[in-house]
Amino acid sequence: QQISWTPLLLLGYLFYLLLGAMVFQLLEKQAETHFRDQFQLEKLKFLQNYTCLDRQALEQFVQVLIEAWEKGVNPEGNSTNPSNWDFSNSFFFAGTVVTTIGYGNLSPSTVAGQIFCVFYALFGVPLNLAFLNQLGKGLNAHLITLERWVQKPGRAQVQCQSIIYFHYFETNESLFPPLVFSYVEGWSYGEGFYFTFITLSTIGFGDYVVGTNPNKHYIPVYRSLTTIWIVFGLAWLALVFNVGADLVEKFLQLKWHKPDFSLAEGATIKLEDEPEQPRIHIPS
């Protein structure tokens, strides 16, 4: 008799969200209060040092800075900062649109650009999903010879796939790229690792974005190369997420599978005769 595990999965999903909310609140709320108080203190010091300004003028200037940042203009530096819309940066932006990363630090400001972005994403996102699906299948095909070493079917094969995927992802997508980003951007390794995962998982907060420091001189193709790395990283991370989802499903099915005692005596009960073929799920 097969017991439905959907309600259990739903409860686990809601519990995971509640747990995340509590932990983030515990870790971040106090720090936010500290930074807010520190910012207000800095504004008071600024007004005390420059008595020719009043609070209203300062607030207006802060609003100008916020609007500039929302338009993709870095308030640091001067007018000699490189354009956000040269070919390399535009190529990088196009990649963040079709991959649905959407960092949020840059967006079209013209009506024509916004309309084009809508239709570009409308056709580009399905095209990207189809391309990543085929790319993932091609990458997965190279692992067939390694999977043949596995003797046990079902769970053992999925475990082997998970080990292979995670090992490759950690080595080529999660360990080495943070070193490069740390060196080029001046981040710590932890910040580089954080950026790598947030990018490849298409979460894309936008708090860390490559090639945005006005005090650094980047090679022209830096962001374009990053876009290519993102595409291949997305394909591998999709495989990793797919294997993880399969592990959860199989764990629940095995845990809640109960033998049917109405079967004839001596009948053989099999959980699974054949393992499912790997499925490619692209995170959105």
Buried (B, 14 or more C-beta within 10 A) or exposed (E): EEEEBEEEEEEEEEEEEEEEEEEEEEEEEEEEEEEEEEEEEEBEEEBEEEEEEEEEEBEEEEEEEEEEEEEBBBEEEEEEBBEBBEEBBBBBBBBBBBBBBBBEBBBBEEEEEEEEBEEBBEEBBEEBBEBBBEBBEEBBEEBEEEBEEBEEEBBEBBBBBBEBBBEBBEEBBBEEBBEBBBEBBEBEEEBBBBBBBBBBBBEBBBEBBBBBBEEEEBEEEBBBBBBEBBBBBBBBBBBBBBBBEBBEBBEBBEEEBEEEEEEEEEEEEEEEEEBEEBEBBBBE
